[in-house]
Amino acid sequence: MNLIQRLYIFQKERFPLRILLFTTLSSILASSAIVDAEVNILQLVIAFIVVMLFLFHIRAIDESRDFQLDASLHPTRPVQRGIVSVRQLLSISITGIAISLFLAYISNLPSFIIAAGFVLFTFLAWKDFFIPSIFQHRPVLYHIINSPQMLLIQWLIYTILTGSFQLNFLMILFILLIYNNIFLLEITRKVKVPKLDTTDTYSAHLGLQKTFIFQFILVLVGFAVFVIILKEMDVNKRLLYYFGGFESILALLIFWKFKNKPKEITQKISELMAVLFYISINILIYIAK
């Protein structure tokens, strides 16, 4: 196989473009509705490219950082199978960083500064902030400590679209919504049926009951912040509120079903529901503008 074929296998299993393209696009479109500025197509395209390259960078450093653990728990993953090497992923990632920094620089100075800060933070995250022992067997703490990189990405989107560091109340609310829904995605994709469970999942550390409680809280918070955002945007289209509520109830029912009957099919449906919840809430905000 040539490198393109091997990278295709890697992205299919570890960096699913079929999902990331839509989640990224939805968050950028929603951001364009949130900011108090005129946004053009070029800004949207630059934001999209930069975010996708930075997401790949996060994936590459995760593959490097977790190589030994994955070799033990997940020997069938592409890197562990020898489909692609960590060195190849990091080489592509470094190229992507250079492109992203250039695009941020030609956009505006605030974007370049935020992008540079993101790169610095990911280096520290790659090294587990030089205190790796604190994260062992603590997946929630691990996510919380690493979450600023996703917050920086959202702030970077704002700076590309507005040319300013400034954040208003509505923009902060949307950052909270993005963070909340990313956490929901992260938890849901790391909840496995017992026969497929490993020690690095939320279901292994928290159990299905506590994991469902986390999902329940995150869905409710996500819907609540969504409603507040629409109110702040002075949106009176009831159908948007109803659809958001329907999505939230459906998500809770599916997560509850998996908790009570943890099967592979309900696991996959739960993962799909978390993705749809993330995308649909963003699209509803974009439509509301």
Rosetta blueprint (number, residue, H / E / L):
1 M L
2 N L
3 L H
4 I H
5 Q H
6 R H
7 L H
8 Y H
9 I H
10 F H
11 Q H
12 K H
13 E H
14 R H
15 F L
16 P L
17 L H
18 R H
19 I H
20 L H
21 L H
22 F H
23 T H
24 T H
25 L H
26 S H
27 S H
28 I H
29 L H
30 A H
31 S H
32 S H
33 A H
34 I H
35 V L
36 D L
37 A L
38 E L
39 V L
40 N L
41 I H
42 L H
43 Q H
44 L H
45 V H
46 I H
47 A H
48 F H
49 I H
50 V H
51 V H
52 M H
53 L H
54 F H
55 L H
56 F H
57 H H
58 I H
59 R H
60 A H
61 I H
62 D H
63 E H
64 S H
65 R H
66 D L
67 F H
68 Q H
69 L H
70 D H
71 A H
72 S H
73 L H
74 H L
75 P L
76 T L
77 R L
78 P H
79 V H
80 Q H
81 R H
82 G L
83 I L
84 V L
85 S L
86 V H
87 R H
88 Q H
89 L H
90 L H
91 S H
92 I H
93 S H
94 I H
95 T H
96 G H
97 I H
98 A H
99 I H
100 S H
101 L H
102 F H
103 L H
104 A H
105 Y H
106 I H
107 S H
108 N L
109 L H
110 P H
111 S H
112 F H
113 I H
114 I H
115 A H
116 A H
117 G H
118 F H
119 V H
120 L H
121 F H
122 T H
123 F H
124 L H
125 A H
126 W H
127 K L
128 D H
129 F H
130 F H
131 I L
132 P H
133 S H
134 I H
135 F H
136 Q L
137 H L
138 R L
139 P H
140 V H
141 L H
142 Y H
143 H H
144 I H
145 I H
146 N H
147 S L
148 P H
149 Q H
150 M H
151 L H
152 L H
153 I H
154 Q H
155 W H
156 L H
157 I H
158 Y H
159 T H
160 I H
161 L H
162 T H
163 G L
164 S L
165 F L
166 Q L
167 L L
168 N L
169 F H
170 L H
171 M H
172 I H
173 L H
174 F H
175 I H
176 L H
177 L H
178 I H
179 Y H
180 N H
181 N H
182 I H
183 F H
184 L H
185 L H
186 E H
187 I H
188 T H
189 R H
190 K L
191 V L
192 K L
193 V L
194 P H
195 K H
196 L H
197 D L
198 T L
199 T L
200 D L
201 T L
202 Y H
203 S H
204 A H
205 H H
206 L H
207 G H
208 L H
209 Q H
210 K H
211 T H
212 F H
213 I H
214 F H
215 Q H
216 F H
217 I H
218 L H
219 V H
220 L H
221 V H
222 G H
223 F H
224 A H
225 V H
226 F H
227 V H
228 I H
229 I H
230 L H
231 K H
232 E H
233 M L
234 D L
235 V L
236 N L
237 K L
238 R H
239 L H
240 L H
241 Y H
242 Y H
243 F H
244 G H
245 G H
246 F H
247 E H
248 S H
249 I H
250 L H
251 A H
252 L H
253 L H
254 I H
255 F H
256 W H
257 K H
258 F H
259 K H
260 N H
261 K L
262 P L
263 K L
264 E H
265 I H
266 T H
267 Q H
268 K H
269 I H
270 S H
271 E H
272 L H
273 M H
274 A H
275 V H
276 L H
277 F H
278 Y H
279 I H
280 S H
281 I H
282 N H
283 I H
284 L H
285 I H
286 Y H
287 I H
288 A H
289 K L
